[in-house]
């Protein structure tokens, strides 16, 4: 085994959620860390790497946020339910250095895939504004809403979001139980990218930061696209059982690439990922198992 020499580590605190898992949830690992365990591991890994902490839903245990200060993380991701149920938790988060809340807001498909409705989320936005906290909207894109990008950005500006981020619907985890017709085909992805280019010209970053996840793959419609998938080379994910995976969307038993042992991230062997393709998209949506297995050098 070789020690991981990349830059980023995503440290998963838990697999638990405060609601029944949403229809589109891609989480495929199990287990929860104790807050003290998370703090110990975060402290050790932060000596070498840029460490980011994620859930599934970190608000299932607010003591997890003691570790956010350790890794200098001033943002968090949430489904928003705990904020709606207990808005005073925002004071607790601010005391621990959280300035930005990134919250799921699935335009056009919220009721179809989530247990939380838009009215609840917009109430959360009121709470966030009252506390002077910035917020970003996280949007899952499927065949139902891929052609609504301009309207989504317009609504984000209207709500007062500083940013919006689009994530491709992924056939992983709980989402495997949904109809495959939700998956974008190549033409629809191309159409999405055309819309993305248009809204980025329409809204300056000072007005709205517009991001997209790597799950859409490379934007072949733009000569200025510098897509790179860092999975396994410059980014790894450590789950609560201390298994190591190439990315969050591939954190599933059977896809392990290493182990966290004695504070060190050890990989089976160097990963051969040139970054030209999104590994999660290739495996989950394109069924390209042979390619991903070869890149990650998975043992069959």
C-alpha positions in Angstrom: 0.0 0.0 0.0 1.1 3.6 -0.6 0.3 6.7 1.4 -2.1 9.2 -0.3 -0.2 12.2 -1.6 -3.1 14.2 -2.9 -4.5 17.5 -1.5 -8.1 17.0 -0.4 -9.8 14.7 2.1 -13.6 14.6 2.6 -14.3 13.2 6.0 -17.8 11.7 6.4 -19.2 12.2 9.9 -22.2 9.9 9.5 -24.7 8.1 7.3 -27.6 9.0 9.5 -30.2 11.5 8.4 -32.9 13.4 10.3 -35.6 12.4 7.8 -36.2 9.2 5.9 -33.7 9.2 3.1 -34.9 11.2 0.1 -35.8 9.4 -3.1 -32.7 10.6 -4.9 -30.2 10.1 -2.0 -26.9 8.6 -3.3 -25.4 7.8 0.2 -24.4 4.1 0.0 -22.2 3.7 3.1 -23.3 3.0 6.7 -22.1 4.2 10.1 -21.8 7.2 12.4 -18.7 8.6 14.1 -18.8 9.9 17.6 -18.0 13.6 17.9 -14.8 12.9 19.8 -13.7 10.4 17.1 -14.4 12.9 14.4 -12.4 15.6 16.2 -9.4 13.2 16.7 -9.3 12.2 13.1 -9.9 15.7 11.7 -7.1 17.0 13.9 -4.6 14.4 12.6 -5.6 14.7 8.9 -5.6 18.5 8.9 -1.8 18.4 9.6 -1.3 17.1 6.0 -4.4 17.7 4.0 -7.2 20.1 3.2 -10.0 18.5 5.1 -13.7 19.0 4.5 -16.5 17.5 6.7 -19.8 16.3 5.4 -22.8 14.2 6.5 -25.0 12.5 5.2 -26.7 15.1 7.5 -24.3 16.6 10.0 -27.1 18.3 12.0 -28.1 14.9 13.5 -25.4 15.7 16.1 -24.5 19.3 16.6 -21.3 18.4 18.4 -19.8 17.5 15.1 -19.4 21.2 14.5 -16.6 21.4 17.1 -14.5 19.7 14.4 -15.4 22.3 11.7 -13.2 24.9 13.5 -10.3 22.5 13.6 -10.3 22.2 9.8 -11.2 25.9 9.3 -14.4 25.1 7.5 -16.9 28.0 7.5 -19.6 26.3 5.5 -21.9 23.3 5.9 -24.3 21.2 3.8 -27.8 20.3 5.0 -31.2 19.2 3.8 -32.6 22.1 5.9 -35.0 20.1 8.1 -33.3 20.7 11.4 -33.1 24.5 10.7 -36.8 24.5 10.0 -37.6 22.5 13.2 -35.1 24.5 15.4 -34.0 27.8 13.8 -32.1 28.7 17.0 -29.5 26.2 16.0 -28.2 28.9 13.6 -26.8 30.8 16.6 -25.0 27.6 17.7 -23.5 27.2 14.2 -22.4 30.8 14.0 -20.6 30.4 17.3 -18.6 27.6 15.8 -17.6 29.6 12.8 -20.3 28.6 10.2 -21.0 31.6 7.9 -22.4 29.8 4.9 -25.2 27.2 4.7 -25.5 25.2 1.5 -29.0 23.8 1.4 -30.9 21.4 -0.9 -33.5 23.2 -3.0 -34.6 21.0 -6.0 -36.5 23.3 -8.4 -39.3 21.6 -10.2 -38.8 18.2 -8.5 -38.7 19.0 -4.7 -42.0 17.2 -3.9 -41.0 14.3 -6.1 -37.7 13.5 -4.4 -37.6 15.1 -1.0 -39.5 14.9 2.3 -39.1 18.7 2.7 -41.2 21.1 0.7 -40.4 24.5 -0.8 -42.4 26.4 1.8 -40.2 24.9 4.6 -37.0 25.8 2.7 -38.1 29.3 2.0 -38.9 29.7 5.7 -35.3 28.6 6.4 -34.1 31.3 4.0 -35.9 33.9 6.1 -34.1 32.5 9.2 -30.7 32.6 7.5 -31.2 36.2 6.3 -32.3 37.2 9.9 -29.0 35.8 11.2 -26.9 37.5 8.5 -25.8 34.2 7.1 -25.0 33.5 3.4 -26.7 30.6 1.7 -26.2 28.6 -1.5 -28.9 26.4 -3.2 -28.0 22.9 -4.2 -30.1 21.6 -7.1 -30.4 18.0 -8.4 -30.9 18.0 -12.2 -33.0 15.3 -13.9 -35.0 15.0 -17.1 -37.9 16.8 -15.3 -36.1 20.1 -14.8 -32.9 20.2 -16.9 -34.4 22.9 -19.2 -35.2 25.3 -16.3 -31.7 26.6 -15.6 -32.5 30.2 -16.3 -35.6 30.2 -14.2 -33.7 28.5 -11.4 -31.0 31.2 -11.4 -33.7 34.0 -11.5 -35.4 32.4 -8.5 -32.1 32.1 -6.6 -31.4 35.8 -7.1 -34.9 36.6 -6.0 -34.5 34.6 -2.8 -31.2 36.3 -2.1 -28.8 33.3 -2.5 -25.2 34.1 -3.1 -24.8 31.0 -5.2 -26.4 28.0 -6.8 -24.9 24.6 -7.7 -26.3 22.0 -10.1 -25.7 18.3 -9.5 -26.5 15.6 -12.1 -29.0 13.0 -10.9 -27.0 9.9 -10.0 -28.1 6.3 -10.3 -26.6 5.4 -6.9 -27.9 4.6 -3.4 -31.6 5.1 -2.8 -31.9 6.6 -6.3 -31.5 3.2 -7.8 -35.1 2.6 -6.8 -36.3 5.4 -9.0 -37.1 5.1 -12.7 -34.0 5.4 -15.0 -35.9 7.9 -17.1 -34.7 10.5 -14.6 -31.1 10.2 -16.1 -30.0 12.8 -18.6 -28.9 11.5 -21.9 -26.0 13.0 -23.9 -28.2 15.5 -25.8 -29.9 16.7 -22.6 -26.5 17.1 -20.9 -25.4 19.2 -23.9 -28.5 21.3 -23.6 -27.9 21.8 -19.9 -24.4 23.1 -20.7 -25.7 25.5 -23.3 -28.1 26.9 -20.7 -25.2 27.0 -18.1 -23.1 29.1 -20.4 -26.0 31.5 -21.0 -26.8 32.1 -17.4 -23.1 32.6 -16.5 -23.1 35.4 -19.1 -26.3 36.8 -17.7 -25.4 36.9 -14.0 -22.0 38.3 -12.9 -20.4 36.4 -10.0 -21.0 39.4 -7.8 -24.7 38.8 -8.2 -24.8 35.0 -8.3 -22.1 32.3 -8.2 -23.2 29.5 -10.6 -21.4 26.2 -10.0 -22.0 22.7 -11.3 -20.7 19.4 -10.0 -18.4 17.2 -12.0 -21.1 14.6 -12.4 -22.1 16.1 -15.7 -18.6 15.3 -17.1 -16.7 17.5 -19.5 -18.5 20.4 -21.2 -17.7 19.7 -24.9 -19.7 22.8 -25.8 -17.0 25.1 -24.4 -13.4 25.4 -25.5 -12.6 27.1 -22.2 -13.8 24.1 -20.1 -11.0 22.7 -17.9 -12.7 19.7 -16.5 -10.7 17.4 -14.3 -11.9 14.6 -12.1 -9.6 14.4 -9.1 -11.1 11.2 -7.7 -8.5 9.1 -6.0 -5.6 11.3 -7.1 -6.2 14.7 -5.6 -9.3 13.9 -3.6 -10.4 10.9 -1.4 -13.3 10.2 0.9 -13.0 8.6 4.3 -16.3 7.0 5.6 -17.1 6.3 9.3 -15.7 2.8 9.1 -12.3 4.3 8.0 -12.6 2.9 4.5 -11.2 5.1 1.7 -13.0 5.8 -1.5 -12.2 7.8 -4.6 -15.1 10.2 -4.3 -18.3 10.8 -2.3 -20.5 9.4 -5.0 -18.5 6.2 -5.2 -18.4 5.6 -1.4 -20.0 2.2 -1.6 -18.9 -1.2 -0.3 -16.9 -2.9 -3.0 -15.4 0.3 -4.4 -12.8 0.8 -1.6 -9.4 2.0 -2.7 -7.7 2.0 0.7 -7.9 2.4 4.5 -7.3 5.0 7.2 -4.9 3.4 9.6 -3.1 5.1 12.5 -3.9 8.5 11.1 -2.5 7.7 7.7 -4.5 7.3 4.4 -3.2 4.2 2.7 -4.2 3.4 -0.9 -4.1 -0.1 -2.4 -1.8 1.3 -5.1 -1.5 4.5 -7.1 -4.7 5.4 -8.9 -4.5 5.8 -12.7 -7.0 8.6 -13.2 -6.1 11.2 -15.9 -9.2 13.2 -15.0 -10.8 13.3 -18.4 -14.0 11.5 -17.4 -16.1 11.7 -14.2 -15.7 8.3 -12.7 -19.1 8.4 -10.8 -20.9 9.3 -14.0 -19.2 6.6 -15.9 -20.0 3.9 -13.3 -23.4 4.9 -12.1 -25.1 6.5 -15.1 -23.1 5.1 -18.1 -22.6 1.6 -16.6 -18.9 1.7 -17.6 -17.8 -0.7 -14.8 -14.7 -2.1 -16.7 -13.3 1.4 -17.2 -13.8 2.5 -13.6 -12.4 -0.8 -12.2 -9.3 -0.4 -14.3 -8.8 3.3 -13.3 -9.2 2.6 -9.6 -7.4 -0.7 -9.9 -10.1 -2.5 -8.0 -9.6 -6.1 -7.1 -12.2 -8.3 -8.7 
